[in-house]
Every structure is written in structure tokens, then in C-alpha cells.
Amino acid sequence: MPRTKPILGFIGIGLMGKPMTLRLLDAGFSVNVWNRSPEKLQPVIDAGAKPCNSIAELVRASEVIILCLADTAVVESVVRNDIVASDTAGKLLIDLSSIHPENTRQLAVLLHEQCAMGWVDAPVSGGVAGAEQGNLAIMAGGATENIEIARLVLAPLYKQLTHMGEVGSGQITKICNQMIVSCNVLVIAEMMALAKQAGVDAKQIPVALSGGFADSKPLQIVGPEIAADTFEPIKWRVKTLLKDLNMAVDLSAKQGTAVPMSALASQLMQLHGSHGYLEQDPSTLIKLYTKTDA
């Protein structure tokens, strides 16, 4: 019987990459893995993933290469210094990272010209819980034939995968997503601080607003954590929202449009991060609005 599942190579076993890889393995995919910090590979190796000593080795051994990396600079480095240099033609790269759409388009052209490799930008929304449960929302950009491969390969990870257009359009859509999420989380923290100060039982806010127009997934996730002053385990990071807000501001400048709410959110997120919270969960944003003794 012919093999129907392509061999995957997964680069980036972090907060999101680990549960994604585990789900791909559970779905029967053969997955080669590489991570900058090799010690983080052990849980996926124990589940059946095959570790590679280098990115070049992973690319040679895989048919579809999946990236789940921290930011634009890291993706740039991996693609330009390792994947292009591996000189392996005719494969597909799926980038689950959230990076700048302009860089995405440049890297896609580079891979096509140097390696005849296709590119799908497929950033995700739903956090660690969504990755663990396989109900992520994925917004994808790329050629139709490559998107269809991505639908097959990423099926264990998503509830909804939407083809947004050509390469780069997935990243633009993710920026739009993060504009909403970031502004939402900031106003939730502001609101919860006000409610606490005014004597309301903050633990009841997410319950009281459930199902109403003010309800949202961020409210139901960070609201109880803020009410209880519980900021761990870390499920996502302030620096991630800041990175995406900064991309929103940059993209809007290039397009000649205004994003005043997101620009303010970027400044507030930067202020919070400057106090030592860049690596912390966004639920810590309540501390921006909480009075402390001098």
C-alpha cells in the first residue's frame, strides 16, 4: 500500500511546537525534529519523533518542513543560513510562526528561486490550549496546490484553516487577529483593576459577562487569572503580543493607514514589558493598573 502521509520536519519545539508535534505524531505522521535547545526535544522524542543533528539533515530527510519560531529574525536566519544552503529542491515549507508579511514574501521568493521550494505562511491563533486540543484557527497564504497539502498535513492541529490569498496574506491576517486580541487583553486588565478597586467581586466578572456582547475567549482565559492573581503557568507571552503589535504599526505605516488603538496598545505593552514582564503571561497586565506602595 502506498504511503499517503508525507514525512515532516518540525523546527522549533517550544510552547506551541511541542503540543503540535505531539499531535502530528499521534495522527500517524513521521516527524523529524530540530530545536536550538536540544534538551527541549526529549518529550517529542519519547513520543516517536526523530531528532536531527542539523537543519540541513532535517530538510534532506523530510518532504514538508514546518517552522514554529519566535520571530522574523529567527525565521530569516533559519531559512537563509540553513534551509537554502541544504540545496534540496521541490519540497514545501509551512511557516506557522508569526512574522512580518514583507519578509515572508521575500523568503518565499528566495526559496522558490534557489530551491524550487513552495511556501505557505500559516500563522495560528488559539494558544497552547488550542495546540493541545487541535482546535487552532489557521490563516494561510500561498498557492492553492500548496494550501491543499497544508490542509492535509496540519489537519490534526486546526478547527478552521482559511486560505486568505497569496503568500504573505496569512501573516497580514494574523496581525489583524493580534490587534484585536492585544487591545482586548489590555482593556480586560484595565476593567478588572477598576472592578477590584470599586469593590466588585472580580471572580464573577467573567461569569457575569459570559454570553453577552462583552464576552470573549481572552476574557474567559485571563479574567479568572487576573481575579485570582495567578499568572502561571505561562501559556503565551507579553513579548509575543508586543512583537505583533509593532508589526501592525509598521504595516499600517507602509500602507498609509492609521491604527491609533493598536499603536497605543503597543506603547502600553512596551511599558509593561520594560518592567520585567516580557517573558510573562499577558494576564500580568493587571499590574499596569494596580496601585503599589511607594
PyMOL commands that set and color helices and strands:
alter all, ss='L'
color gray80, all
select helices_A, chain A and resi 17-26+38-46+55-61+72-86+101-115+127-133+144-154+169-197+202-209+217-228+238-255+260-277+282-289
alter helices_A, ss='H'
color red, helices_A
select strands_A, chain A and resi 8-11+31-34+50-51+64-67+92-95+118-121+124-125+136-141+158-165
alter strands_A, ss='S'
color yellow, strands_A
deselect
rebuild
show_as cartoon
